[in-house]
Amino acid sequence: MTRIWDNLAAWMDRRRALGERSIGFVPTMGALHRGHATLVERCRRENEIVVVSIFVNPTQFNDPGDLERYPRSLDRDLALIEDAGADEVILPSVAEMYRHGDRLRMECDSSYQVMEGAYRPGFLSGVLTVVLKLLNIVGADRAYFGEKDYQQLKAIQDMVQDYFIPTTIVACPTVRDESGLAESSRNRLLSVCSQEKAAALFRELTTAPNVAEARAALDREGFRVDYVEERWGRRFAAAFLDGVRLIDNIPIPGQEHT
């Protein structure tokens, strides 16, 4: 039976009781899908205790309307988490996570102000701030993140290294449906027709000979493109389809992940 903690003080008592058992952690913002389930399942295989958090973090949304539209499905999420094998679920409130408001934040230097850092001001700062809080709250040996949000993953890896945080960040491959569309909470905001069309994002990233042609192909498919870029041995894209912003990335064959 999965234990649910909606009070951080009670969770901290529980955390102390877990002692030295190995702990794996999967932080989420809810609206869970098959990709999240694979993170929890891997965490289950590699740790004695599996902890999952559900927290829609307001500080990583630069658009209040985007925060309001973000899908929420707590009962469904809890069922998925339990089926995947979680032992503990943390449901902190905004008031608990930001007891003094947003007075202290992790900040990134200019090297991070590309792609998501450029198009979503404050996003990476908000992500790093809340992940730092959660890593301190959980005290996990390992934390699991999907590669779909690769720039976010890389920034978290850098933060853990630079701030001597004793949690290993485990990168997990992107989970896709049969069309190639990456599993994403935002897919729920797309119509059935748009979900079929959204598969073009992965297809063009994979087949286009260069970023310029990938961008042109997405334009022709009806996407409003923010960027198509290559960094760290991967090709990235972010684009809107019917008002929903989608991101994806793929490794470039033959290039090192640097």
Backbone as JSON, one array per atom type, in Angstrom:
{
  "sequence": "MTRIWDNLAAWMDRRRALGERSIGFVPTMGALHRGHATLVERCRRENEIVVVSIFVNPTQFNDPGDLERYPRSLDRDLALIEDAGADEVILPSVAEMYRHGDRLRMECDSSYQVMEGAYRPGFLSGVLTVVLKLLNIVGADRAYFGEKDYQQLKAIQDMVQDYFIPTTIVACPTVRDESGLAESSRNRLLSVCSQEKAAALFRELTTAPNVAEARAALDREGFRVDYVEERWGRRFAAAFLDGVRLIDNIPIPGQEHT",
  "N": [[0.84, -1.2, 0.0], [0.63, 2.12, -0.97], [1.92, 4.91, 0.71], [0.66, 8.13, 1.45], [1.63, 11.46, 1.64], [0.71, 14.55, 2.61], [1.69, 16.54, 4.05], [4.56, 18.15, 4.93], [6.02, 18.1, 7.32], [5.16, 15.74, 8.56], [6.02, 13.95, 6.62], [8.82, 14.29, 6.87], [9.3, 13.15, 9.36], [8.67, 10.51, 8.7], [10.68, 10.1, 6.79], [13.01, 10.1, 8.35], [12.55, 7.75, 9.76], [12.97, 5.86, 7.82], [15.64, 5.45, 7.71], [18.73, 4.02, 6.77], [18.08, 2.73, 4.44], [18.16, 2.19, 0.88], [17.1, 4.78, -1.25], [15.08, 5.72, -3.89], [13.99, 8.3, -6.11], [11.35, 9.92, -7.8], [10.57, 12.83, -9.14], [7.64, 14.64, -10.01], [5.19, 16.55, -11.92], [2.63, 15.73, -11.86], [-0.33, 14.77, -13.82], [0.21, 12.28, -14.99], [1.78, 9.79, -17.12], [2.6, 7.07, -19.38], [5.35, 7.34, -19.65], [6.17, 8.41, -17.17], [5.47, 6.21, -15.6], [7.38, 4.32, -16.4], [9.69, 5.45, -15.32], [9.17, 5.22, -12.56], [8.99, 2.45, -12.37], [11.6, 1.64, -13.07], [12.98, 2.85, -11.0], [11.93, 1.33, -8.91], [13.13, -1.15, -9.4], [15.76, -0.61, -8.74], [16.1, 0.32, -6.16], [15.5, 0.18, -2.59], [13.42, 1.63, -1.41], [10.84, 3.51, -2.88], [10.12, 6.74, -3.77], [7.8, 9.17, -4.78], [7.04, 12.39, -5.96], [4.38, 14.75, -6.34], [3.89, 17.77, -7.64], [2.85, 20.75, -8.84], [4.77, 23.1, -10.03], [4.79, 26.46, -9.52], [6.75, 28.4, -10.06], [8.15, 27.84, -12.37], [6.71, 28.53, -14.54], [6.39, 30.88, -16.97], [4.21, 31.97, -18.06], [1.18, 32.78, -16.8], [-1.28, 31.79, -17.72], [-0.57, 29.38, -18.9], [0.18, 27.9, -16.67], [-2.33, 27.73, -15.45], [-3.71, 26.19, -17.32], [-2.41, 23.78, -17.16], [-2.65, 20.28, -17.09], [-4.41, 18.43, -14.55], [-4.77, 15.57, -12.57], [-5.27, 14.0, -10.11], [-6.34, 11.63, -8.78], [-6.18, 9.67, -10.76], [-3.42, 9.79, -11.21], [-2.38, 8.88, -8.73], [-3.26, 6.23, -8.76], [-1.79, 5.22, -10.94], [0.82, 5.53, -9.97], [0.82, 3.81, -7.76], [0.37, 1.33, -9.02], [2.73, 1.13, -10.43], [4.56, 0.69, -8.46], [5.32, 2.39, -6.32], [6.33, 3.36, -3.03], [6.01, 5.58, -1.35], [4.34, 8.68, -1.53], [4.65, 12.09, -2.03], [2.85, 15.03, -1.52], [3.22, 18.01, -1.59], [2.18, 21.35, -0.62], [1.91, 24.58, -2.27], [2.27, 26.59, -0.4], [3.8, 25.3, 1.54], [6.12, 24.6, 0.12], [7.09, 27.05, -0.7], [7.53, 28.82, 1.59], [8.26, 31.39, 2.26], [7.56, 32.81, 0.07], [8.89, 33.57, -3.15], [11.58, 34.23, -2.55], [14.24, 33.38, -2.66], [16.21, 32.02, -5.21], [17.56, 29.57, -7.46], [19.91, 30.47, -9.89], [20.84, 30.7, -13.34], [23.76, 30.97, -15.4], [24.74, 32.78, -18.41], [25.28, 30.77, -20.22], [23.29, 28.91, -20.13], [21.15, 30.13, -21.24], [19.75, 29.42, -23.62], [17.66, 27.9, -26.1], [15.17, 26.42, -24.25], [15.82, 28.04, -22.08], [16.02, 30.52, -23.3], [13.54, 30.94, -24.54], [11.66, 30.58, -22.56], [11.58, 32.52, -20.16], [12.94, 32.42, -16.91], [12.25, 29.8, -16.52], [14.2, 27.62, -16.26], [15.46, 28.43, -13.93], [13.31, 28.28, -12.11], [12.81, 25.51, -12.23], [15.26, 24.4, -11.29], [15.33, 25.48, -8.72], [13.06, 24.32, -7.43], [13.67, 21.6, -7.7], [16.03, 21.4, -6.23], [15.0, 21.94, -3.67], [13.29, 19.68, -3.4], [15.1, 17.53, -3.59], [16.52, 17.93, -1.24], [14.46, 17.55, 0.61], [13.73, 14.87, 0.23], [16.11, 13.37, 0.3], [17.34, 11.39, -1.32], [19.07, 8.51, -2.67], [19.2, 8.13, -5.4], [17.84, 9.89, -8.19], [15.35, 10.13, -10.69], [15.03, 11.07, -14.05], [13.48, 11.95, -17.14], [14.72, 11.88, -20.54], [13.4, 13.42, -22.39], [12.99, 16.06, -21.56], [15.6, 17.32, -21.98], [17.43, 19.48, -21.75], [16.69, 20.57, -19.32], [17.27, 18.32, -17.71], [20.09, 18.22, -18.04], [20.83, 20.65, -16.83], [20.05, 20.11, -14.19], [21.76, 17.98, -13.59], [24.19, 19.38, -13.68], [23.8, 21.18, -11.55], [23.62, 19.44, -9.32], [26.2, 18.4, -9.34], [27.78, 20.76, -9.02], [26.94, 21.74, -6.55], [27.5, 19.78, -4.77], [25.64, 17.78, -4.1], [24.46, 14.84, -2.68], [23.1, 12.96, -4.4], [22.52, 10.73, -6.98], [21.87, 11.47, -10.31], [19.75, 9.96, -12.52], [19.45, 9.36, -15.85], [16.83, 8.71, -18.1], [15.59, 7.01, -20.98], [13.51, 8.59, -23.49], [10.05, 7.9, -23.66], [7.9, 6.7, -26.15], [4.96, 6.78, -28.29], [3.47, 4.56, -30.77], [3.61, 6.06, -33.09], [5.81, 7.59, -32.75], [5.57, 9.9, -31.33], [6.51, 11.68, -28.47], [5.8, 10.74, -25.14], [3.89, 12.88, -23.13], [2.65, 15.12, -20.68], [1.31, 17.29, -21.72], [0.21, 16.35, -24.05], [-2.39, 15.65, -23.57], [-3.82, 17.93, -23.93], [-4.18, 18.17, -26.6], [-6.25, 17.64, -29.48], [-7.59, 14.54, -30.84], [-7.01, 14.44, -33.56], [-4.95, 16.34, -33.7], [-3.03, 15.11, -32.11], [-2.26, 13.01, -33.76], [-1.12, 14.49, -35.83], [0.95, 15.66, -34.43], [2.99, 13.83, -34.34], [4.69, 14.4, -36.37], [6.68, 16.0, -35.38], [8.68, 14.41, -34.13], [9.27, 12.84, -36.38], [10.34, 14.66, -38.3], [12.54, 15.65, -36.91], [14.07, 13.38, -36.89], [14.47, 12.61, -39.57], [15.17, 14.79, -41.2], [17.86, 16.33, -42.98], [19.29, 18.44, -41.85], [19.11, 21.17, -39.43], [17.86, 23.42, -40.5], [16.28, 22.42, -42.59], [14.65, 20.73, -41.14], [13.23, 22.57, -39.61], [11.9, 23.99, -41.64], [10.28, 21.96, -42.67], [8.61, 21.46, -40.49], [7.3, 23.9, -40.34], [5.82, 23.73, -42.72], [4.13, 21.67, -42.01], [2.4, 22.89, -40.35], [3.12, 23.69, -37.79], [4.02, 26.13, -35.3], [7.06, 27.28, -34.95], [9.4, 27.48, -32.34], [12.16, 26.88, -31.99], [14.72, 24.98, -33.67], [17.47, 23.19, -32.96], [20.91, 22.1, -32.61], [22.74, 20.62, -30.08], [25.06, 19.37, -27.65], [25.36, 16.85, -28.83], [22.82, 16.22, -29.7], [19.64, 16.71, -31.35], [17.28, 19.24, -31.11], [13.91, 20.42, -30.67], [11.29, 22.82, -30.37], [7.91, 23.59, -30.55], [4.73, 25.0, -31.38], [1.52, 23.55, -31.6], [-1.69, 23.9, -32.53], [-1.95, 25.71, -30.42], [-0.7, 24.42, -28.3], [2.3, 23.85, -26.68], [4.99, 21.92, -27.67], [7.82, 19.85, -27.02], [10.81, 18.17, -28.05], [13.55, 15.85, -28.5], [16.35, 14.24, -30.04], [19.04, 11.84, -30.05], [21.96, 12.47, -32.01], [23.1, 10.4, -34.46], [26.31, 8.95, -34.13], [27.49, 11.07, -32.84], [28.96, 12.28, -29.86], [27.61, 12.49, -26.53], [28.03, 15.36, -25.22]],
  "CA": [[0.0, 0.0, 0.0], [1.39, 3.36, -1.07], [1.62, 5.92, 1.73], [0.53, 9.47, 0.87], [2.01, 12.5, 2.6], [0.36, 15.91, 2.15], [2.24, 17.43, 5.07], [6.0, 17.91, 4.89], [6.53, 17.76, 8.64], [4.89, 14.32, 8.74], [6.93, 13.23, 5.74], [10.18, 14.31, 7.4], [9.33, 12.1, 10.39], [8.74, 9.24, 7.98], [12.01, 9.98, 6.16], [13.97, 9.7, 9.38], [12.27, 6.36, 10.11], [13.48, 4.98, 6.76], [17.03, 5.15, 8.05], [19.77, 3.9, 5.76], [17.65, 1.99, 3.26], [18.38, 2.94, -0.35], [15.89, 5.5, -1.64], [15.0, 6.3, -5.23], [13.02, 9.4, -6.12], [10.85, 10.39, -9.09], [9.78, 14.07, -9.0], [6.72, 14.87, -11.13], [4.18, 17.6, -11.78], [1.33, 15.13, -12.06], [-0.78, 14.47, -15.18], [1.18, 11.24, -15.29], [1.57, 8.97, -18.3], [3.43, 5.86, -19.45], [6.74, 7.71, -19.42], [6.38, 8.46, -15.72], [5.4, 4.85, -15.07], [8.67, 3.64, -16.62], [10.63, 5.99, -14.33], [8.88, 4.6, -11.26], [9.32, 1.03, -12.46], [13.06, 1.5, -12.98], [13.31, 3.21, -9.62], [11.55, 0.18, -8.1], [14.12, -2.21, -9.6], [17.11, -0.22, -8.34], [16.12, 0.88, -4.81], [14.64, -0.46, -1.6], [12.25, 2.48, -1.19], [10.53, 4.38, -4.02], [9.39, 7.95, -3.41], [7.35, 10.0, -5.91], [6.38, 13.65, -5.57], [3.5, 15.43, -7.3], [3.86, 19.19, -7.27], [2.85, 21.65, -9.99], [5.63, 24.16, -9.53], [4.41, 27.71, -10.19], [7.85, 29.29, -10.41], [8.75, 27.53, -13.67], [5.79, 28.97, -15.59], [6.48, 32.32, -17.25], [2.89, 32.38, -18.55], [0.16, 32.33, -15.83], [-2.29, 31.01, -18.41], [-0.02, 28.04, -19.08], [0.04, 27.25, -15.36], [-3.76, 27.45, -15.24], [-4.13, 25.13, -18.24], [-1.66, 22.54, -16.98], [-3.63, 19.25, -16.69], [-4.32, 17.87, -13.21], [-5.58, 14.34, -12.5], [-4.64, 13.4, -8.94], [-6.77, 10.26, -8.5], [-5.56, 8.82, -11.8], [-1.98, 9.77, -10.95], [-2.1, 8.02, -7.58], [-3.45, 4.84, -9.19], [-0.65, 4.84, -11.78], [2.0, 5.43, -9.11], [0.74, 2.58, -6.96], [0.54, 0.2, -9.92], [4.14, 1.07, -10.84], [5.35, 0.18, -7.36], [5.82, 3.4, -5.38], [6.06, 3.16, -1.59], [5.69, 6.84, -0.69], [4.02, 9.79, -2.42], [4.64, 13.39, -1.36], [1.98, 16.0, -2.17], [3.38, 19.27, -0.86], [1.43, 22.52, -1.09], [2.74, 25.73, -2.63], [2.6, 27.31, 0.84], [4.9, 24.6, 2.21], [7.33, 24.64, -0.7], [7.55, 28.44, -0.79], [7.04, 29.39, 2.85], [8.56, 32.83, 2.27], [7.43, 33.25, -1.3], [9.96, 33.24, -4.09], [12.64, 35.2, -2.23], [15.54, 32.82, -3.02], [16.12, 31.18, -6.4], [18.75, 29.18, -8.2], [20.02, 31.22, -11.13], [21.73, 30.13, -14.34], [24.5, 31.98, -16.14], [24.31, 32.98, -19.79], [25.46, 29.56, -21.03], [22.03, 28.15, -20.11], [20.06, 30.93, -21.81], [19.5, 28.98, -24.99], [16.49, 27.02, -26.24], [14.16, 26.68, -23.23], [16.27, 29.18, -21.3], [15.77, 31.75, -24.04], [12.13, 31.09, -24.91], [10.81, 30.54, -21.36], [12.34, 33.22, -19.12], [12.7, 31.98, -15.55], [11.89, 28.38, -16.46], [15.24, 26.78, -15.68], [15.64, 28.87, -12.55], [12.23, 27.69, -11.34], [13.02, 24.06, -12.15], [16.39, 24.1, -10.4], [14.95, 25.85, -7.35], [12.17, 23.33, -6.83], [14.36, 20.31, -7.62], [16.93, 21.48, -5.08], [14.16, 21.76, -2.48], [12.81, 18.31, -3.32], [16.22, 16.64, -3.27], [16.8, 18.09, 0.19], [13.34, 16.98, 1.36], [13.68, 13.41, 0.1], [17.38, 12.75, 0.68], [17.41, 10.14, -2.09], [20.34, 8.06, -3.25], [19.08, 8.31, -6.85], [16.63, 10.56, -8.68], [15.14, 9.67, -12.07], [14.49, 12.09, -14.93], [13.41, 11.54, -18.54], [15.55, 12.63, -21.48], [12.62, 14.33, -23.24], [13.35, 17.4, -21.09], [17.05, 17.08, -21.87], [18.13, 20.67, -21.25], [16.39, 20.58, -17.88], [18.07, 17.23, -17.13], [21.49, 18.61, -18.01], [20.99, 21.69, -15.81], [19.96, 19.46, -12.88], [23.02, 17.26, -13.4], [25.22, 20.37, -13.36], [23.53, 21.69, -10.2], [23.98, 18.41, -8.34], [27.66, 18.34, -9.3], [28.36, 22.0, -8.53], [26.55, 21.99, -5.17], [27.9, 18.64, -3.94], [24.43, 17.12, -3.61], [24.77, 13.41, -2.71], [22.06, 12.19, -5.1], [22.87, 10.42, -8.36], [20.81, 11.75, -11.27], [19.66, 8.87, -13.48], [18.76, 9.76, -17.07], [16.05, 7.6, -18.65], [15.2, 7.3, -22.36], [12.16, 9.08, -23.78], [9.05, 6.88, -24.02], [7.13, 7.19, -27.29], [3.92, 5.89, -28.78], [3.84, 3.9, -32.01], [3.89, 7.06, -34.12], [7.04, 8.3, -32.41], [5.28, 11.05, -30.47], [6.98, 11.52, -27.1], [4.8, 10.84, -24.09], [3.96, 14.18, -22.47], [1.41, 15.54, -20.03], [0.65, 18.26, -22.58], [-0.52, 15.69, -25.14], [-3.81, 15.61, -23.21], [-4.45, 19.16, -24.38], [-4.35, 18.08, -28.04], [-7.33, 16.81, -30.0], [-7.11, 13.28, -31.44], [-6.42, 14.79, -34.85], [-3.69, 17.04, -33.46], [-2.06, 14.13, -31.61], [-1.72, 12.32, -34.93], [-0.28, 15.44, -36.54], [2.12, 15.98, -33.6], [4.05, 12.86, -34.59], [5.63, 14.99, -37.33], [7.81, 16.61, -34.67], [9.72, 13.37, -34.05], [9.65, 12.4, -37.72], [11.22, 15.63, -38.96], [13.81, 15.66, -36.19], [14.8, 12.15, -37.2], [14.75, 12.39, -41.0], [15.7, 15.96, -41.91], [19.33, 16.29, -43.03], [19.88, 19.5, -41.03], [18.1, 21.86, -38.63], [17.1, 24.34, -41.34], [15.26, 21.67, -43.31], [13.7, 20.26, -40.14], [12.35, 23.7, -39.28], [11.04, 24.27, -42.79], [9.28, 20.91, -42.76], [7.62, 21.68, -39.42], [6.48, 25.03, -40.78], [4.88, 23.24, -43.72], [3.17, 20.79, -41.33], [1.47, 23.72, -39.59], [3.64, 24.04, -36.47], [4.66, 27.43, -35.1], [8.33, 26.78, -34.39], [10.27, 28.33, -31.53], [13.55, 26.62, -32.37], [15.31, 23.66, -33.95], [18.89, 23.41, -32.73], [21.73, 20.95, -32.25], [23.66, 20.84, -28.97], [25.35, 18.21, -26.8], [25.18, 15.62, -29.57], [21.4, 15.94, -29.89], [18.86, 17.69, -32.1], [16.17, 19.67, -30.27], [12.89, 21.28, -31.27], [10.12, 23.24, -29.61], [6.98, 24.17, -31.5], [3.32, 25.02, -30.99], [0.53, 22.95, -32.48], [-3.02, 24.23, -32.01], [-1.82, 26.42, -29.16], [-0.03, 23.6, -27.29], [3.74, 23.86, -26.94], [5.58, 20.59, -27.58], [9.26, 19.79, -27.18], [11.36, 16.83, -28.26], [14.94, 15.82, -28.91], [16.86, 12.91, -30.38], [20.5, 11.81, -30.2], [22.45, 12.48, -33.38], [23.97, 9.22, -34.63], [27.73, 9.16, -34.32], [27.99, 12.19, -32.07], [29.06, 12.04, -28.43], [26.78, 13.33, -25.65], [28.94, 16.2, -24.45]],
  "C": [[0.88, 1.25, 0.0], [0.95, 4.33, 0.02], [1.62, 7.31, 1.07], [0.76, 10.51, 1.95], [1.67, 13.87, 2.01], [0.81, 16.96, 3.16], [3.73, 17.15, 5.18], [6.58, 17.56, 6.25], [6.33, 16.27, 8.92], [5.81, 13.48, 7.84], [8.34, 13.2, 6.32], [10.33, 13.31, 8.56], [9.45, 10.73, 9.75], [10.11, 9.03, 7.36], [13.05, 9.55, 7.18], [13.79, 8.23, 9.75], [12.79, 5.39, 9.06], [14.95, 4.66, 6.92], [17.94, 5.09, 6.84], [19.35, 3.08, 4.54], [17.83, 2.84, 1.99], [17.06, 3.52, -0.85], [16.06, 6.03, -3.06], [13.84, 7.28, -5.28], [12.65, 9.76, -7.56], [10.02, 11.64, -8.86], [8.9, 14.28, -10.22], [5.87, 16.1, -10.85], [2.79, 17.04, -12.01], [0.98, 15.0, -13.53], [0.08, 13.35, -15.75], [0.77, 10.38, -16.47], [2.56, 7.8, -18.29], [4.9, 6.17, -19.23], [7.07, 7.79, -17.94], [6.38, 7.06, -15.12], [6.72, 4.12, -15.26], [9.74, 4.16, -15.66], [10.43, 5.32, -12.98], [9.27, 3.12, -11.27], [10.83, 0.8, -12.39], [13.53, 1.81, -11.57], [13.03, 2.03, -8.68], [12.6, -0.93, -8.2], [15.44, -1.89, -8.92], [17.22, 0.28, -6.91], [15.21, 0.09, -3.88], [13.34, 0.31, -1.39], [12.08, 3.4, -2.39], [9.64, 5.52, -3.55], [9.04, 8.72, -4.67], [6.76, 11.28, -5.33], [5.49, 14.11, -6.71], [3.37, 16.87, -6.83], [3.92, 20.01, -8.55], [3.55, 22.93, -9.55], [5.35, 25.49, -10.22], [5.58, 28.54, -10.67], [8.51, 28.96, -11.74], [7.84, 27.89, -14.83], [5.95, 30.48, -15.79], [5.16, 32.88, -17.76], [1.84, 31.89, -17.55], [-0.95, 31.5, -16.47], [-1.85, 29.58, -18.64], [-0.11, 27.24, -17.78], [-1.42, 26.85, -15.12], [-4.22, 26.28, -16.1], [-3.46, 23.78, -17.97], [-2.6, 21.45, -16.45], [-3.35, 18.69, -15.3], [-5.28, 16.69, -13.09], [-5.08, 13.5, -11.32], [-5.06, 11.95, -8.72], [-6.16, 9.28, -9.5], [-4.06, 8.69, -11.57], [-1.62, 8.81, -9.81], [-2.26, 6.55, -7.93], [-2.27, 4.37, -10.02], [0.59, 4.63, -10.93], [1.98, 4.13, -8.3], [0.96, 1.35, -7.82], [2.0, 0.02, -10.32], [5.07, 0.69, -9.7], [5.9, 1.18, -6.38], [5.44, 3.04, -3.95], [5.49, 4.41, -0.95], [5.39, 7.9, -1.74], [3.92, 11.07, -1.6], [3.8, 14.36, -2.18], [2.1, 17.34, -1.45], [2.51, 20.37, -1.45], [2.41, 23.61, -1.5], [3.17, 26.48, -1.37], [3.74, 26.64, 1.59], [6.2, 24.73, 1.43], [7.93, 26.03, -0.79], [7.03, 29.2, 0.42], [7.24, 30.9, 2.93], [8.45, 33.4, 0.86], [8.64, 32.83, -2.12], [11.19, 34.11, -3.84], [14.04, 34.7, -2.59], [15.36, 31.87, -4.19], [17.49, 30.76, -6.87], [18.77, 29.96, -9.5], [21.06, 30.57, -12.05], [22.5, 31.25, -15.03], [24.09, 31.96, -17.61], [24.44, 31.71, -20.63], [24.19, 28.7, -21.08], [20.89, 28.89, -20.82], [19.92, 30.68, -23.3], [18.27, 28.09, -24.97], [15.45, 27.34, -25.16], [14.53, 27.88, -22.37], [16.0, 30.5, -21.96], [14.28, 31.99, -24.26], [11.18, 31.05, -23.71], [11.57, 31.21, -20.22], [11.95, 32.75, -17.72], [12.43, 30.5, -15.4], [12.95, 27.55, -15.76], [15.52, 27.16, -14.23], [14.57, 28.26, -11.65], [12.38, 26.2, -11.17], [14.13, 23.74, -11.15], [16.05, 24.4, -8.94], [14.08, 24.76, -6.72], [12.84, 21.96, -6.73], [15.34, 20.3, -6.45], [16.14, 21.28, -3.78], [13.76, 20.3, -2.31], [13.92, 17.32, -3.01], [16.58, 16.74, -1.8], [15.7, 17.44, 1.04], [13.38, 15.46, 1.37], [14.97, 12.74, 0.54], [17.61, 11.43, -0.02], [18.84, 9.81, -2.49], [20.36, 8.31, -4.76], [17.79, 9.04, -7.16], [16.55, 10.36, -10.19], [14.44, 10.75, -12.88], [14.51, 11.59, -16.36], [14.24, 12.44, -19.44], [14.73, 13.53, -22.4], [12.89, 15.79, -22.86], [14.87, 17.45, -20.88], [17.8, 18.28, -21.34], [17.91, 20.81, -19.75], [17.21, 19.52, -17.16], [19.52, 17.64, -16.99], [21.75, 19.68, -16.94], [20.93, 21.09, -14.41], [21.24, 18.68, -12.59], [24.14, 18.23, -13.01], [25.03, 20.91, -11.94], [23.97, 20.7, -9.13], [25.5, 18.31, -8.2], [28.24, 19.59, -8.63], [28.07, 22.24, -7.05], [26.75, 20.78, -4.27], [26.7, 17.93, -3.32], [24.61, 15.61, -3.75], [23.65, 12.55, -3.29], [22.53, 11.98, -6.53], [21.67, 10.69, -9.26], [20.85, 10.69, -12.36], [18.83, 9.33, -14.67], [18.09, 8.55, -17.7], [15.54, 7.96, -20.04], [13.75, 7.77, -22.48], [11.26, 7.91, -24.19], [8.15, 7.48, -25.1], [5.99, 6.24, -27.62], [4.33, 5.34, -30.14], [4.18, 4.87, -33.13], [5.22, 7.77, -33.92], [6.82, 9.5, -31.51], [5.73, 10.76, -29.04], [5.83, 11.64, -26.12], [4.99, 12.16, -23.35], [2.62, 14.48, -21.83], [0.62, 16.48, -20.93], [-0.09, 17.61, -23.75], [-2.01, 15.63, -24.85], [-4.56, 16.85, -23.69], [-4.7, 19.17, -25.88], [-5.59, 17.26, -28.4], [-6.74, 15.53, -30.58], [-6.43, 13.56, -32.77], [-5.06, 15.45, -34.66], [-2.63, 16.09, -32.92], [-1.44, 13.35, -32.77], [-0.75, 13.23, -35.69], [1.02, 15.72, -35.78], [3.27, 15.02, -33.82], [5.08, 13.38, -35.59], [6.83, 15.61, -36.64], [8.97, 15.62, -34.58], [10.2, 12.98, -35.44], [10.62, 13.36, -38.38], [12.56, 15.76, -38.23], [14.69, 14.5, -36.62], [15.28, 12.1, -38.65], [15.36, 13.58, -41.71], [17.23, 15.95, -41.89], [20.0, 17.35, -42.18], [18.75, 20.26, -40.34], [17.26, 22.81, -39.48], [15.98, 23.6, -42.07], [14.23, 21.09, -42.35], [12.72, 21.36, -39.79], [11.39, 24.0, -40.42], [9.94, 23.22, -42.92], [8.2, 21.07, -41.69], [6.72, 22.87, -39.76], [5.42, 24.56, -41.78], [3.79, 22.37, -43.09], [2.18, 21.58, -40.47], [1.89, 24.02, -38.16], [4.1, 25.5, -36.46], [5.92, 27.18, -34.3], [9.02, 27.85, -33.55], [11.72, 28.13, -31.94], [13.72, 25.18, -32.83], [16.81, 23.88, -33.88], [19.59, 22.09, -32.45], [22.74, 21.35, -31.19], [23.89, 19.5, -28.27], [25.11, 16.88, -27.51], [23.73, 15.24, -29.8], [20.77, 17.04, -30.75], [17.58, 17.96, -31.32], [15.16, 20.47, -31.11], [11.84, 21.62, -30.23], [9.2, 23.95, -30.58], [5.56, 24.07, -30.95], [2.48, 24.32, -32.06], [-0.84, 23.17, -31.85], [-2.95, 24.84, -30.61], [-1.13, 25.66, -28.05], [1.45, 23.52, -27.64], [4.33, 22.48, -26.66], [7.08, 20.7, -27.74], [9.67, 18.34, -27.41], [12.84, 16.96, -28.58], [15.33, 14.39, -29.2], [18.38, 12.96, -30.37], [20.87, 11.8, -31.67], [23.4, 11.3, -33.56], [25.42, 9.6, -34.86], [28.32, 10.32, -33.56], [27.96, 11.85, -30.57], [28.11, 12.96, -27.67], [27.71, 14.14, -24.77], [28.27, 17.5, -24.08]]
}
